[in-house]
Amino acid sequence: MAAGFKGQWERNRDRFVFSGTLLFSLLLMAFHQSPPLLFLHKTISGSTGKIQEWIFWIPRVWDVQKKNQKLIEQLGQLSLQKNRYEEVLMENRRLRHLLNFKERSGLDFVAAEIIGRGTVGVEGSILLNKGQNDGCQKNRALMTERGLVGKLLFVGPSTSVGQLLTDPNFRVSAKVQRSRVVGIVRWLYGNLCVMEGVPQRSDVRVGDRILTSGYSQVFPPGIAIGRIVEVAPEKSGLFSRILLRTEVDFGTLEEVLVLKDGPPE
C-alpha cells in the first residue's frame, strides 16, 4: 500500500502542491479578519520592515565610517602643512634678525644652520651646513645677534663642526663692560657660566654685562657673553665666584653666524 501511495505521489506531485497552495490561499481569504491571522500578518509585516531598515542602514554606516576616515586623514595632512608653514615663518624671522644684526655690526658673517649636535666625540658641539666652500675657516667665532656661541673646531668642504661655549673644555677671555674688570669665562651648567680669576675687591656687581675682552686671536672684542647673576667670595678669600647667565639660549639654538674676519688657521 505504501508503494502504491508513493507511486501516486510521484505521478501527481505537481497537482497535490498546486491544490494545497490553492486551498491555503482560499482559507486565508475566508478568515483574513481572524485575530490570530491579523496578528501574524502584522508581526511579519513589522519584522520585514525592520529587516529592510537594517539592510539599508548597514551600508550607510560603512559609508559614514569611510567618510570619517578620509576626514581624519585630511585633518592630519592640514595639521602637518600648518606646522611646516609655522616652522618656515619662525625660521624666516630668526634669519631676518641675524641678517639685520649683520648689517648693523658691519662685520662679515656666514649664516649657517645647525644640522647635528654632539658630533665627533665633543660634548658641546654642533654640526653646521656650511664649510670651506662658503668661506668658513677653523677657529672663527660663532655667534648670534644675542651674543657668543663658540668657535669653529673642524672645517670640511661643505660642513663644519663648532665647539660651543657650553663645552666643558671651552674658555674665553672676558671683561665687565661697566668696570673693565677682566677674567676667564667657562661653562658651569645649563645656561650658567662662571667668571674666574677676578680678585675679590674688584668692581663687579649683579646685573653687569660680560663681553669678550679682545685679548684673543679667535674672538674680537665686544661680543656679549652674559649678565652677572651672583657674586660671592671663594673659599680661598682671594677671588670672587662670579656666576653669569648666557645671553644665548643654547637649548633653542638653530642657526648661527660664522665670523669671517679672524685669525688664519
N, C-alpha and C positions, 0 to 999 in steps of 0.2 A: 504493500500500500504506500509505503514511504517512497518507493522507487517511482510509483505512478504519479504521486504528488510532485515529486521532483521533476519528472518529465513535463507535467502540465506547467510548472513554474518556468521551466526553461523555454517552453514554446510560447507562453503567453505573458512573459515578464513585462514587456512594454505596456501591454494592456492593463495589467494589475497596477503598475506605477501610475499610469495616467488616471485610472479610475480612483485610486486612493487620493491623489492630488486634487482631483475634481471634487471628491466628497469632502475633503478637508476645507476646501475653499467655500463650498456651499454651507458648511457648518459655521465658518467664520462670518459669512454674510448673514446667516439666520440669527446668530447670537452676538452680533457686533456690539450690542448695548449691554452685554453681560459685564457686571463689575469686575470679575476676575480677568476677563479678556481686556477690558479697558485699562486696568492696572498694568497688565503685561505689556499692552501697546505703549502706554506712557513710559514705562520703565525702559523698554527697548529704545523708544524714540529719544528719551533723555540721555541714555548712555551713548547712543550713536552720535548725538550732538556733541557731547563732551569729548568723545574719542576724536571726532573731526576737529574740534578746537585744539586738542593736544597735537594732532597731526600737523595742523597749520602753525602751531606755536613753536614747536621744536626747531624747525628751520629758521624762524625769526630769531630765536635765541642764539643760534650759531652765527647768524649774520651780525647780530649786535656784538658778540664776542670778537669776531674778526675785525669789525669797525673799531672797537675799543683798543684792540692790539695795535692797529695801524695808527690810531691817535696817540697812543703811548710812545710808539716809535718816532712819530713826527715831533712830539714834545721833547723827546730826548735829543733829537737832531737840532731842534731850535735852541735848546739849552746849551748844547755844545757850541753852536755857532755864536751865541750870545757871549759865552765865556771867552771864546777866542777873540771876538771883537773887543771885549773889555781889556784883554791882555795886550792887544795891539795898541789900544788907546793909552794904557798905562806906560807901555814901552816908549811910545812917541813922546809922552810928557817927560819921562826921565831923560831921553836923548836930547830933547829940546833944552832942558835945564843944563845938561852937560855942554851943549854947543853954545848956549848963552854964556856960561862960565868961561869957555874957551875964548870967546870974543872979548869978554871983559878983562880977562887976565893978560891978553896979549901974548900968551905962550903957545907953543906949537905942540899939539896933542894928537894922538891917535885914539879914537873911541873904539873900545873892544868889549865884546860880550863874554861873560863867564859861561863856559860850556862844561865845566867839571870842577870838582873840589877834592882836596886831599890826595893829589896825584904825586907820583914819583917818590913816595915814602916821606914826604914833607907834611907834617901835621897841619900846619896853617898855610895851605897853598891853594891856588886856583889855576885852572886851565883856561886860556884865552883863545879866541878865534882869530887873533892877529899875530903875525910874526915878522921875520926879516923882510919879506916881500912888501910889507906895509910900513916899513921904516922903524920897526921895533928893534931895540938892542938891549943886551944884558946890562943889568944894574941901572936901568932907567926907573924913575919914580912912578908909582901908581897912585892915583888919587881920584876923587870925585869932586863935585862942586862944594861938598861939605868939608872935605879935608883929606888927610893922608890915609892911604890904603896899604901900601907896601912898596915892593920893588920887583923888577923882573929878575928871575933866577936863571932860567934857561930859555933860549930863543931858538925856534926852528923856522923853516921857510914860511909856513902858514899858520903856525900856532906857537904859543909860548906859555911858560909857567911862571906865575907870580908868587912871591913869598909875602904873606900878609903880616900886618902889624900884630895880629893875634898868634903868630907862630912863637913858641917859647924861646927860640934862638934869635928872634929879631930884636935889634937895638937901634935907637935913633937918638942923635943929639938934639936936645930941645931947649927952649928958653921960655920964661914967663913974659908974656907980651908987655905987661904993665911995668914990671921992675927990671926986666932983662936978666933975671937970675937964670943960670944955665944948669942943666942936669942931663941925665940919661933916662930915656923912657923905655920901658919894656912892658909886655903884656902880663896881666895878673890872672884874670878870669872874666868870662863874659865880655862885656864892653868896658871893662875897667882895666886901667894900666897904673903902674907905679912909676914915679919920677925919683930916681936915686941920685946920690952924690950931692945933695943940696944941704949946706950947713944949717944947723938949727936956728941960727939968728938971722937967716936970710928973710928978705921981704917977700913972703909968699902968703896968699890968702885964698880962702874958699871962693870960688867964682872966677878966679884968674884964668885967662885963656893961655893955653900952651901951644907954641908954634915950633916948627923946625928951626934950628939955630942957624943953619947955613954952614956950620963947621964940618962939612962932609962933601965928598965929591959926588955923592949919589943924590942927596936931597937939597934942592935950593932953599933959601931962607923964606920964612913966612907962610909955610903950609900949615894949616890948622891941624892940630892933633886931638885936642880935647879941652875940657874945663876941669879945674880942681874941685873935688867934692869933699875932700878931707885932708887936714894937715895935723900930724901928730908926731911927737918926738920918738925916735928909735930907742931901743933898749940901751944902746951904747951911749946915748946922750950927746953924740957929736953931730948927727944928721937928722933931718926931718923925714918922716914917712909921708909922702905926698901921693894921694890917690886922685886920679882923674878919669872922667868918663869920656870915651872917644866921641868925636863929632860924627863919625861914620857908624851907622848901624850895620855891623858885619853879618848879622843874621838875615838881612833882607837885600844884601848886595847882589846886583845882577849885571851891571855894566861898570866899567872903569875907564879912566883916561890914562893913556901911557904918554909920559912926558918925553918928547923927542930931544929937547935940549938937556944935555947931561954929559957926564964923563965918557970917554971912549971905553970900549970893552977892555 
